[in-house]
């Protein structure tokens, strides 16, 4: 199945600074360069059908070269929001 927006999730997992609490955040995400869903349209990168070994790495590299702001949920703002949380 192609890497797609229907199943793309931004996750954060970690311990609080006092290491007493485990924190998990899962935020649905979309990117304009990815297909809407997992349906194969045959317009995917050529290695999706010819050599799947390279498909995940090349798709990831393609997305990583884009600015964080290119995601529908601006990743810079998501990171700022998550970093502003306080657990007492």
C-alpha positions in Angstrom: 0.0 0.0 0.0 1.4 3.5 -0.8 2.4 5.8 2.0 -0.7 8.0 2.2 -2.5 10.8 4.1 -5.2 8.5 5.4 -2.7 6.7 7.7 -0.1 9.4 8.3 0.3 10.2 12.0 2.7 12.5 13.8 3.6 10.9 17.1 5.5 12.0 20.1 6.5 9.7 22.9 8.7 10.4 25.9 9.1 10.9 29.6 8.5 14.1 31.4 11.6 15.9 32.7 11.2 14.3 36.1 10.8 10.9 34.5 7.7 10.1 36.4 5.2 10.3 33.5 5.1 8.8 30.1 3.6 11.1 27.5 2.1 10.1 24.1 0.6 12.4 21.5 -0.8 11.1 18.2 -1.9 13.8 15.7 -3.3 12.9 12.2 -1.2 14.6 9.5 -1.4 15.1 5.8 1.1 16.3 3.2 0.2 17.6 -0.3 2.8 15.3 -1.9 1.2 12.1 -0.7 -1.9 10.3 -2.1 -5.2 10.6 -0.1 -5.5 7.0 0.7 -3.8 3.6 0.2 -5.5 2.8 -3.1 -2.9 2.1 -5.7 -3.2 4.5 -8.6 -0.1 3.4 -10.4 1.1 7.1 -10.3 3.2 6.2 -7.3 7.0 6.5 -7.5 8.4 3.9 -9.9 10.0 1.9 -7.2 6.6 1.3 -5.5 6.0 -1.4 -8.2 9.5 -2.2 -9.5 11.6 -2.2 -6.3 9.7 -1.7 -3.1 12.9 -1.8 -1.1 13.6 1.9 -2.0 10.1 3.2 -2.0 9.7 4.0 1.8 13.2 5.6 2.0 12.7 7.7 -1.1 9.2 8.8 -0.1 10.5 9.8 3.4 13.4 11.7 1.8 11.1 13.5 -0.5 8.9 14.7 2.4 11.9 15.5 4.6 13.2 17.9 2.0 10.0 20.0 2.4 9.6 22.7 5.0 7.9 21.7 8.2 5.2 24.3 7.3 4.3 22.3 4.1 2.4 19.7 6.2 -1.3 20.5 6.6 -0.8 20.6 10.4 2.2 22.9 10.5 4.8 20.8 12.3 6.5 23.8 13.7 3.3 24.9 15.4 2.5 21.3 16.5 6.0 21.0 18.1 5.5 24.3 19.9 2.1 23.3 21.2 3.5 19.9 22.4 6.5 21.5 24.0 4.3 24.0 25.9 2.4 21.3 27.8 2.9 21.1 31.5 2.1 18.0 33.6 1.7 18.6 37.3 
